[in-house]
């Protein structure tokens, strides 16, 4: 096992970084893995390519350890959006219930699948200020609803969705969960979902080009692998004929993956598993509480959840005065955060330092003086 303190030492970013919900600077373990893998590929000794192809099994095992899905029901993806497209285009009919407020990867996947395949209909869920709850789904679900698409953590509000409660409400309909804003830092009951997907460039800190698609047996039975290439068959490489996709997660594969991206992702997830998601989540919760306390101290309204059971690593504030002044103050003090429309989103990780929180305090002090 790895302690949280040891895990935190793998954060190499400059102080002031509070934007993991946008992208997580890659960890030391990932940098070390990438360097070693590129050295191996660069020398290309006998057997190198065959050795690199073993990374597919490694990364699927690593995803399995964190999600509970068997490795043979996991397919590596280069990003979460492609996983969402596979899921949405694979639906075979009915209405798909989702919020317009979801991150565009979710809404675009549903709408593009409806436009191209003409077998599903996106149905827009009315939410509580962007928060998707089991109660709202219960009120708006219909007999025609065949699937529900939702984010584990909402990217704008920071709300941690009760996917277990949603499962209880929707029965045997397909539950598709975009986990990217919580994967690796939220101890979620992934096993209640039929489809779980994520990218590794945010909280997992594995860099771009990393992700996965995990499927339940029911999802494999009900989803059609519309985009299924020569790597998606049970027979492997076949010449002179095109065979049917495998009845497995690997059917949602188009071509050979980037083995070094798989190695980066695996190294990241192995480090997370060694530390333990609950321990990482506890460290993040402490940091989130301190950011909320700072916001309260400087009279910045917090619009993200205060209840620990309803939040992950995101704190959203909406300044009562001009957003420009707060944005400028953060910039002047070297604090990285996401500024969007009328709000600022801070994303705290287990490696967030006292120095970073001190820089945030200095920025908020300047902001308060300016207004």
Secondary structure, DSSP 8 states (H G I E B T S, - for coil): ---HHHHHTT--S-TTB-BTTT-----HHHHHHHHHHHHHHHHT-TTHHHHHTTHHHHHHHHHHHHH---GGGEEE-SSHHHHHHHHHHH--SEEEEEETTS-HHHHHHHHHHHHHH-SEEEEEE--BTTB--HHHHHHH--TTEEEEEEESB-TTT-BB--HHHHHHHHTTSEEEEE-TTTTTTS---GGG-SEEEEESSSTT---SS-EEEEE-HHHHHH---SS--GGGBSS-S-SSS---B-SSGGGG--S---HHHHHHHHHHHHHHHHH-HHHHHHHHHHHHHHHHHHHHHTT-EE-S--SGGGBSSEEEEE-SS-HHHHHHHHHHTT-B-EEETTEEEEE--TT--HHHHHHHHHHHHHHHHH-
